[in-house]
Amino acid sequence: MIDGLGYGLIGLGIVFWFWGTLPLLGLRSVLFKLHTLTIADTLGSMLIILGLLVKVPRQWPFLILALISLMLWNTMLGYVLAYCSNNEEDS
């Protein structure tokens, strides 16, 4: 049961990764593409780490640290890239 939950979370995370790359092929703006990619990548990576946390509970301190840093850095870097991209379009 626990293995199935872990594999399910990891599989769902991989689905989010691929789902986030689909808008890159469209004709929308760069900021829209960056926004969807950042959200899908962050959620997918968080689900993969949660799946690993379920499967390997003895490594919880490292996985919780990875989860927190992923939430902070992925979000922050997405904003930085969007800010830089927006400033280049204004010039």
N, C-alpha and C positions, 0 to 999 in steps of 0.2 A: 504494500500500500504506500509506504513512504517512498520507495524507489519510483513508483509510478507518478507520484506527486512531483518528485524532483525532476524526473525526465519530462513531465508535462510542462513545468515552469521553464525549463531550459528550451524545450521545443517552442513554447509560446514566445520566448525572448528572441529566438532566431526568426520566427515569423515577423515580429515587430521590426527586426533589422532589415529584412527584405522589403517589408511594407514601406519603410521609410525611404528606401532608395527608388521606389517607383515614381514619385513626383519629380525626381531629377531628370526624367526623360521628357517631361512636359514642357510647355511653352510659357509657364507662369514666371513671375518675377524671381529674382535671385533670393530676396528676403523670404518669400513664401517657401521656396525650396529649402532654404536653410532652416526655417522654422520647423517644417515637418520632419526634416532629417534629424534635427537636434532632439525633438520630442521622441521620435520613434527609436533613435539610438539610445537615449537615456533610459526609456522604459524597457527596451529589449535587454540592455545590459543589466539593469536592476533585476529583471526577472531571471536572467541567467545566474546572477549572484545569489538570488533567493533560492533557486533550484539547487545550487551547490551548497547553500547553507542547510537545506533539508537533507541532502545526501551525505554531507560530511560535517556533522554538527560539532566535532571536536576542533574544527578550525574557525569557530564563530568569531573570535576577536579580529582575525585578519579579514574575514569576509564582511563583518560589520564596518570595519575601517574602510574597506574597498567600496562598500555601498555608500557610505557617507561622502567619501571623497568624489565618487562618481557623480552623485547628485549635485554637489557643489561645483566641481570643475567643468562638467559637461554643460551645465546651465550657464555658468559664467563665460566660458569660451564661446558658446553660441551667441551670447549677447555682444561680446567683443567683436566677433566676426561680422555680426549684423551691423554694428556701429561703424566699423571700418568700411564695410561694403556700401553703406548708406552715404558716408562722407565722400567716397570716390565717385558716386553717381552725381552728387551735388556739384563737384568741381568741373 
